[in-house]
Amino acid sequence: MSDVILEVNQLNTYYKERGEKKKHVCKNITFQMEQGEILGLVGESGSGKTTLVKALLGMVKDKEGAIKLNAKMPQMIFQDPYSSLNPSKKIGWLLQEPLRIKGGFTKEEREKKAYEMLKKVGLNDNIFNHYPRQLSGGQRQRVSIALALMLEPELLIADEPVSALDVTIQAQIMDLLLKLKEEMGLSILFISHDLRVVYKMCDRVLIMEDGEIVEQGKVEEVYKNPAHPYTKMLLEAVTTV
């Protein structure tokens, strides 16, 4: 069996705004993620997906339970790369920033790695001197993926990474992620509300409703024989998967 890269046991998270009653967001979340797999996390808006991810990254203070992360420096890929890329900096500068922060690299080494990563995500060298606003949505998402990979993480958390793209570009980015997963030995937690995308991308899937994991298992099994009414409802809303 593969090594476990992420283990979550009885995770509960809470959120409280000033003057409001404390809200129980994630409720007794338990799952494992294997090294090298793509694990889908599916749920409608407000289901608790974002809070769960924040908890995994140590961004939620009010929580109970155990999170064991056996991966160095997990990185995020966001839904909207334009808002996550500094518009005042060129792509080459942005790609080198994680290496600057980490330290131990010469200017030549940083630039070489940035150019190599552009090639790895299917972008031309001339992108190095472009600003984010000069790129298409698909190109910006490729840059966002390259940026997430600069420190060679073992775990990527992809938060709705193709939902803002048209269908053709969606397919290209999905193919790229699958290729990079094989080339770099990545594990990917793939968050989406799109059941078709999850079916194509993921090995296993977690179905989340109202802060709880209501069903989990291999994608093929969950999609063909859903056990929970919420899973059945989501699948019935999709004509084909």
Secondary structure, DSSP 8 states (H G I E B T S, - for coil): ---EEEEEEEEEEEE--TTS--EE-S-SEEEEEETT-EEEEE--TTSSHHHHHHHHTT---SEEEEEEE-SSS-EEE-S-HHHHS-TTS-HHHHHHHHHHHH----HHHHHHHHHHHHHHTT--GGGGG--GGGS-HHHHHHHHHHHHHTT--SEEEEESTTTTS-HHHHHHHHHHHHHHHHHHT-EEEEEES-HHHHHHH-SEEEEEETTEEEEEEEHHHHHHS--SHHHHHHHHTSS--
